């Protein structure tokens, strides 16, 4: 089984959080542009948090999530963040199959 075709590089800057529905296993990768620290976050948790704070929701562009991060980087104490979709490194093909079945695809 093959993965869904990922978002093309041309569409990636315009991707919204809701686009993660089509790609089971996607996470939002938050990365520091200064020291290359990175951490993945579940899309659902980000959408819920944005809704709680009134800062956005499922229509929020992924790139805009970085502008809303108030924390400092744990490595370099910088605040220059970038966000994008990514598959977790430990995600296996069988995990993708299981998630697609669970989601009814």
C-alpha atoms as an extended CHARMM CRD file, in Angstrom:
* protein
*
       105  EXT
         1         1  UNK       CA              0.0000000000        0.0000000000        0.0000000000  PROA      1               0.0000000000
         2         2  UNK       CA              1.3130000000        3.4350000000       -0.8420000000  PROA      2               0.0000000000
         3         3  UNK       CA              0.9000000000        6.6550000000        1.0620000000  PROA      3               0.0000000000
         4         4  UNK       CA             -1.3400000000        9.4110000000       -0.2300000000  PROA      4               0.0000000000
         5         5  UNK       CA              0.5470000000       11.8010000000       -2.4330000000  PROA      5               0.0000000000
         6         6  UNK       CA              1.9880000000       14.4460000000       -0.1010000000  PROA      6               0.0000000000
         7         7  UNK       CA              1.1950000000       18.0940000000       -0.5590000000  PROA      7               0.0000000000
         8         8  UNK       CA              3.2950000000       19.5070000000       -3.3670000000  PROA      8               0.0000000000
         9         9  UNK       CA              5.9550000000       22.0580000000       -2.5540000000  PROA      9               0.0000000000
        10        10  UNK       CA              3.9050000000       24.7000000000       -4.3760000000  PROA      10              0.0000000000
        11        11  UNK       CA              0.8490000000       24.1200000000       -2.1270000000  PROA      11              0.0000000000
        12        12  UNK       CA              2.7070000000       23.5620000000        1.1400000000  PROA      12              0.0000000000
        13        13  UNK       CA              2.8870000000       27.2470000000        2.1820000000  PROA      13              0.0000000000
        14        14  UNK       CA             -0.9070000000       27.4510000000        1.8180000000  PROA      14              0.0000000000
        15        15  UNK       CA             -1.7350000000       24.2160000000        3.6680000000  PROA      15              0.0000000000
        16        16  UNK       CA             -4.3320000000       24.5120000000        6.4060000000  PROA      16              0.0000000000
        17        17  UNK       CA             -4.5550000000       22.3850000000        9.5380000000  PROA      17              0.0000000000
        18        18  UNK       CA             -7.6750000000       20.6970000000        8.1480000000  PROA      18              0.0000000000
        19        19  UNK       CA             -5.5760000000       19.2120000000        5.3130000000  PROA      19              0.0000000000
        20        20  UNK       CA             -4.1480000000       16.7140000000        7.8130000000  PROA      20              0.0000000000
        21        21  UNK       CA             -7.4050000000       14.7250000000        7.5590000000  PROA      21              0.0000000000
        22        22  UNK       CA             -6.3220000000       13.4040000000        4.1690000000  PROA      22              0.0000000000
        23        23  UNK       CA             -2.9430000000       12.2310000000        5.4900000000  PROA      23              0.0000000000
        24        24  UNK       CA             -3.2820000000        9.9900000000        8.5660000000  PROA      24              0.0000000000
        25        25  UNK       CA             -0.2830000000       10.2680000000       10.8290000000  PROA      25              0.0000000000
        26        26  UNK       CA              0.6510000000       13.8100000000        9.8370000000  PROA      26              0.0000000000
        27        27  UNK       CA              1.9450000000       15.9970000000       12.6410000000  PROA      27              0.0000000000
        28        28  UNK       CA              2.7780000000       19.6750000000       12.7630000000  PROA      28              0.0000000000
        29        29  UNK       CA              6.5340000000       19.9850000000       13.0530000000  PROA      29              0.0000000000
        30        30  UNK       CA              7.6180000000       23.0270000000       15.0490000000  PROA      30              0.0000000000
        31        31  UNK       CA             11.2220000000       23.9090000000       14.3680000000  PROA      31              0.0000000000
        32        32  UNK       CA             13.6610000000       26.5630000000       15.5000000000  PROA      32              0.0000000000
        33        33  UNK       CA             15.3660000000       28.2130000000       12.5340000000  PROA      33              0.0000000000
        34        34  UNK       CA             18.3250000000       29.2510000000       14.6840000000  PROA      34              0.0000000000
        35        35  UNK       CA             19.5060000000       25.9390000000       16.1500000000  PROA      35              0.0000000000
        36        36  UNK       CA             17.4130000000       23.3470000000       14.2020000000  PROA      36              0.0000000000
        37        37  UNK       CA             15.5650000000       22.0770000000       17.3030000000  PROA      37              0.0000000000
        38        38  UNK       CA             12.3410000000       20.3700000000       16.1800000000  PROA      38              0.0000000000
        39        39  UNK       CA              9.3650000000       18.6920000000       17.8000000000  PROA      39              0.0000000000
        40        40  UNK       CA              6.1890000000       17.2020000000       16.3450000000  PROA      40              0.0000000000
        41        41  UNK       CA              2.7200000000       17.9960000000       17.6860000000  PROA      41              0.0000000000
        42        42  UNK       CA             -0.5880000000       16.2660000000       17.0150000000  PROA      42              0.0000000000
        43        43  UNK       CA             -2.7440000000       18.3450000000       14.6990000000  PROA      43              0.0000000000
        44        44  UNK       CA             -5.8790000000       17.7360000000       16.7690000000  PROA      44              0.0000000000
        45        45  UNK       CA             -4.2780000000       19.1600000000       19.8970000000  PROA      45              0.0000000000
        46        46  UNK       CA             -3.1520000000       22.2850000000       18.0520000000  PROA      46              0.0000000000
        47        47  UNK       CA             -6.6460000000       22.8480000000       16.6360000000  PROA      47              0.0000000000
        48        48  UNK       CA             -8.2050000000       22.4460000000       20.0970000000  PROA      48              0.0000000000
        49        49  UNK       CA             -5.6890000000       24.8210000000       21.6800000000  PROA      49              0.0000000000
        50        50  UNK       CA             -6.2170000000       27.4600000000       18.9970000000  PROA      50              0.0000000000
        51        51  UNK       CA             -9.9720000000       27.1650000000       19.5160000000  PROA      51              0.0000000000
        52        52  UNK       CA             -9.6200000000       27.5430000000       23.2930000000  PROA      52              0.0000000000
        53        53  UNK       CA             -7.5420000000       30.6840000000       22.9710000000  PROA      53              0.0000000000
        54        54  UNK       CA             -9.6480000000       32.1000000000       20.1390000000  PROA      54              0.0000000000
        55        55  UNK       CA             -6.5570000000       32.3950000000       17.9350000000  PROA      55              0.0000000000
        56        56  UNK       CA             -7.8100000000       30.1190000000       15.1470000000  PROA      56              0.0000000000
        57        57  UNK       CA             -9.0390000000       26.6500000000       14.3350000000  PROA      57              0.0000000000
        58        58  UNK       CA             -8.9860000000       24.0280000000       11.6250000000  PROA      58              0.0000000000
        59        59  UNK       CA             -8.8490000000       26.6880000000        8.8650000000  PROA      59              0.0000000000
        60        60  UNK       CA             -5.6120000000       28.1610000000       10.2550000000  PROA      60              0.0000000000
        61        61  UNK       CA             -2.6950000000       27.9210000000        7.8000000000  PROA      61              0.0000000000
        62        62  UNK       CA              0.0730000000       25.6900000000        9.1130000000  PROA      62              0.0000000000
        63        63  UNK       CA              2.6820000000       28.4020000000        8.5030000000  PROA      63              0.0000000000
        64        64  UNK       CA              0.7330000000       30.8150000000       10.7450000000  PROA      64              0.0000000000
        65        65  UNK       CA              0.9480000000       28.4800000000       13.7500000000  PROA      65              0.0000000000
        66        66  UNK       CA              4.6310000000       29.4280000000       14.1550000000  PROA      66              0.0000000000
        67        67  UNK       CA              3.6820000000       33.0930000000       14.6230000000  PROA      67              0.0000000000
        68        68  UNK       CA              1.4600000000       32.1240000000       17.5670000000  PROA      68              0.0000000000
        69        69  UNK       CA              4.1380000000       30.2340000000       19.5230000000  PROA      69              0.0000000000
        70        70  UNK       CA              5.1290000000       32.2450000000       22.6070000000  PROA      70              0.0000000000
        71        71  UNK       CA              7.7030000000       29.8320000000       24.0480000000  PROA      71              0.0000000000
        72        72  UNK       CA             11.4230000000       30.1950000000       23.6980000000  PROA      72              0.0000000000
        73        73  UNK       CA             13.4910000000       27.4140000000       22.1670000000  PROA      73              0.0000000000
        74        74  UNK       CA             14.7680000000       25.0500000000       24.8890000000  PROA      74              0.0000000000
        75        75  UNK       CA             18.1880000000       24.8410000000       23.1790000000  PROA      75              0.0000000000
        76        76  UNK       CA             19.0880000000       28.3770000000       22.1070000000  PROA      76              0.0000000000
        77        77  UNK       CA             16.3910000000       30.4870000000       23.8570000000  PROA      77              0.0000000000
        78        78  UNK       CA             15.4500000000       31.9970000000       20.4820000000  PROA      78              0.0000000000
        79        79  UNK       CA             11.9260000000       32.7120000000       19.2130000000  PROA      79              0.0000000000
        80        80  UNK       CA             12.3330000000       32.2120000000       15.4790000000  PROA      80              0.0000000000
        81        81  UNK       CA              9.9160000000       29.3530000000       14.7440000000  PROA      81              0.0000000000
        82        82  UNK       CA              8.7300000000       27.6320000000       11.5860000000  PROA      82              0.0000000000
        83        83  UNK       CA              5.9110000000       25.0960000000       11.2600000000  PROA      83              0.0000000000
        84        84  UNK       CA              5.0850000000       22.5570000000        8.5730000000  PROA      84              0.0000000000
        85        85  UNK       CA              3.4070000000       19.2000000000        8.1000000000  PROA      85              0.0000000000
        86        86  UNK       CA              5.5280000000       16.0720000000        8.4460000000  PROA      86              0.0000000000
        87        87  UNK       CA              5.2270000000       12.3420000000        8.9350000000  PROA      87              0.0000000000
        88        88  UNK       CA              6.8580000000       11.1510000000       12.1730000000  PROA      88              0.0000000000
        89        89  UNK       CA             10.1090000000        9.2950000000       11.5420000000  PROA      89              0.0000000000
        90        90  UNK       CA              8.9230000000        6.2380000000       13.4850000000  PROA      90              0.0000000000
        91        91  UNK       CA              5.6700000000        5.8600000000       11.4790000000  PROA      91              0.0000000000
        92        92  UNK       CA              5.5870000000        2.5160000000        9.6870000000  PROA      92              0.0000000000
        93        93  UNK       CA              3.5770000000        1.4580000000        6.6380000000  PROA      93              0.0000000000
        94        94  UNK       CA              1.4330000000       -0.8630000000        8.7740000000  PROA      94              0.0000000000
        95        95  UNK       CA              0.5940000000        2.0690000000       11.0720000000  PROA      95              0.0000000000
        96        96  UNK       CA             -0.6540000000        4.0400000000        8.0570000000  PROA      96              0.0000000000
        97        97  UNK       CA             -2.8510000000        1.1050000000        7.0030000000  PROA      97              0.0000000000
        98        98  UNK       CA             -4.2940000000        0.8240000000       10.5030000000  PROA      98              0.0000000000
        99        99  UNK       CA             -5.0540000000        4.5700000000       10.6570000000  PROA      99              0.0000000000
       100       100  UNK       CA             -6.7410000000        4.5160000000        7.2390000000  PROA      100             0.0000000000
       101       101  UNK       CA             -8.9500000000        1.6110000000        8.2850000000  PROA      101             0.0000000000
       102       102  UNK       CA             -9.7800000000        3.4040000000       11.5380000000  PROA      102             0.0000000000
       103       103  UNK       CA            -10.6850000000        6.5720000000        9.6130000000  PROA      103             0.0000000000
       104       104  UNK       CA            -12.8550000000        4.5960000000        7.1710000000  PROA      104             0.0000000000
       105       105  UNK       CA            -10.7400000000        5.0030000000        4.0320000000  PROA      105             0.0000000000
